[in-house]
Amino acid sequence: MDENYFNKIMTAIILVTLVALSFFLLKPVLLFIILGIILAFIFNPIYTWIYKKTKMKNLSVILVSFFLIFLIITPIWLFTPIIVDQSIKIYFATQKMNFVTPLEDFFPSLFASKEFSNQVGSTIYSFVNKTINSIMVSFSNIIINFPTIFLQLIVTFFTFFFVLRDQDKFIDYIKSLLPFSKEVEKRIFTQTKEITMSVLYGQVVIGMLQGLVAGLGFFIFKVPNALFLTIFACLAGIFPIIGTAIIWLPVVIYLLINSYNISALGVAVFGILASTIDNILKPILVAKKTSMPASITLISMIGGFFLFGVLGFIIGPLIIAYLLIILEIYRNKRVPGILTKESPQILKINI
């Protein structure tokens, strides 16, 4: 066997072995490393603004890091006792709640059969109880597994710190590993940045802002368990097509049934404002020429959730987005892509 060929084979075996071992080594904290990178991307505009003022990288990153810690710790410190208290209240309230009567009033012909009404009521009751139980178990697990969660958050924080501070070095290193020409590298990084902003800012950040606007209506008009509903509205706002309406619309119906007409009108106004706020913010935060259709984003979010958990709501769309970018690069057509909206152009690729 040729010695040069043997050396290449051995190098490949060693490299694959080390990559596999590194994966298993980092697997327990891999999602938290990814979370740190995502947070670094989100907070990069703030870091850039501070760096322009201070001209000192370390000081700028430290200030942004303290701001991030403040954003994480303050809500946990202030709202966790309230969330736990409201979860318990909701749990006991659901034990006494009649889910079928309002449905019978709205759809009398559909719920004419007593057996059907009982079956629907039992299904709704079971679903609500399982949901509340799972939320309470999640809070219990956070308390029980606090040491592990603390270590995982440290990994996230350090990843955030170093990626934010040394982002240029990381980008240059990644470029050195890519087997593409300079033109293709430039196009990949440009589109990757644009579509990442589309997912993170256009879907996640704006979606959470929509939930907060709807939540403001819950607090102003003193809706029961307003904080709990606001959290669900923030999560629902992240999902395309679904949106915050899935939370505030049932609240409006509940208020109307109980004759709180002014509160129902107020919550509806804030809900409509929340549902339309993305039309104002998206053109400011997100480039128009690169985005994913809502249907693809929704499917990838659901798939990401099943694979990665809650963080999959962000990771899923990003993985699909990067795949679509590579496919569009290889398509290299004048006709705009079906899955990404981009200005028609031709770029000769030499890979």
Number of C-alpha atoms within 10 A of each C-alpha: 5 6 8 9 10 11 11 11 12 12 12 12 12 12 12 12 12 12 12 11 12 11 12 12 11 12 12 11 16 16 19 22 22 17 21 24 21 20 20 26 19 17 17 18 11 15 23 17 12 18 17 11 10 12 12 11 16 16 15 21 26 14 15 22 20 11 13 15 12 12 11 11 10 11 10 13 10 10 13 13 11 15 20 16 14 17 19 15 12 18 18 13 11 16 11 8 11 13 17 17 14 13 15 14 11 10 11 12 9 11 18 11 10 9 10 12 18 14 12 16 17 13 13 15 18 12 12 15 17 13 13 17 14 12 15 17 12 12 15 13 12 14 11 11 11 12 11 11 14 12 13 17 17 15 20 23 22 15 21 26 21 16 22 27 20 13 16 11 11 14 12 10 11 11 16 11 8 12 10 15 12 14 13 20 15 13 15 18 14 12 21 19 15 17 26 25 22 24 22 23 18 22 23 21 19 22 27 24 19 30 29 23 23 30 29 19 24 27 16 13 17 12 19 13 17 20 19 18 21 25 17 19 28 25 20 21 29 27 22 19 13 13 20 30 21 13 23 27 16 11 20 23 16 15 18 15 13 10 11 14 14 12 20 24 16 15 28 21 14 21 27 17 14 28 19 12 16 18 9 9 14 16 11 11 16 20 15 15 14 20 22 19 12 14 12 14 24 20 17 22 25 17 17 22 17 13 14 14 13 14 16 20 25 23 25 22 26 23 14 17 25 17 12 18 21 15 13 18 18 12 12 16 14 11 12 15 17 11 16 18 14 16 13 12 10 11 12 10 13 9 11
